[in-house]
Amino acid sequence: MSRRPRLTVRTRLTLLYTGLFAVCGATVVAVSYILVARLEPQGQGREAPASFVARCRSEQLSAHPSERVLAKCNAYFQLQGAQHQRDLTLSHLLQYSLITLGVVIVLAAILGWIVGGRALRPVHTITAAARAASEHNLSARVALRGPRDELHELAETFDEMLDRLQAAFEGQKRFIASASHELRTPLAVMRATVDVVLDNPDSTPADLRCMAADIRAAVDHAEHLIGALLILARNERGLTIHEEFDLATVAEDVLDTADLADRRVHTTLEPAVISGDPVLAERLVANLVGNAVRYNAASGDWISTRTVAGSSQLSVANTGPLISTAEADSVFQPFQRLNDHTSHEGFGLGLTIVASIAAVHGGTATACPRDDGGLSITVTIPSLGSSADDTRIQEIEQPAVARQ
């Protein structure tokens, strides 16, 4: 069964323009005809009887006609001539108006086709750019010129979308390359360790135990890295659990089990109730604490939770070396470490996971360098409402957050 061909947008616009013009033109012709038809000659409306016409003819043939009767007859015949001229004028008006309307409708269709093509030209440009764009080539842009109308805004929005897609694909490629490099590192360590022992024919049981310990450490490293990557991948699918819980309670639980060493931290934990996955929220707080234990100074750290303007906030700040704004903005990027401290055991994914968990809960994570050194990180998540409980203030041993 053959499908009926569909009309293009240009054809539909042309038909629409032509139809509207035809309706408006026909209305003008009809109104003009009606107005002219209502202009009746003075005295029209009374038709003289046949006797009056006969008398007029007899007076005209009479040798001594009456001037008074002849005047009335002349007036009557003038009205009849005006009526005939009026009818002829209306006939010509209608005929010429219809012909003119038909010609103008044809011209309107031609001009509508041309104007429709010019109006849709930016759409064709956007379509060509969309077809040229692909995963391997996102450099095509519309770059539409001309007046800033709706089509210009559409083209700018499309270009901005391509910019975001290009940045996302490039970031994904960098992430895959960095993840591959990080995963190859423990494999290289294990291979080198095994090769050293195998190449030595005099290897002792102690050497084998040392090799096993090194391999176990490399396996743990790879396992932790894969676990971090899986968390990031799962967060891309969005939340699957929606429970109501308090960030202050989660922070307390994490601090109770964290290895704080000798660090002294001030905490101000006010109610901050949100809806989401409490396990992910615990991982968020644990990552902040873990980064603090690994990288930050031993004193001058603060952690707080509160509800502000309908949002729940978890803030962690620490003293330490001065950090630039550019460095602070990069801490949430995958596999980024401040000052390139590659000697630490981290992967550079801790704060990336923090930002991912915040985003999947509809929130944001921001980092701001402190004026006197160190870093302040704030996680903001939409709140379910504030509580009237008293503020709990306590002083315990705990790190702050920053990767230095």
Disulfide bonds with the S-S distance in Angstrom:
Cys56-Cys73 1.83
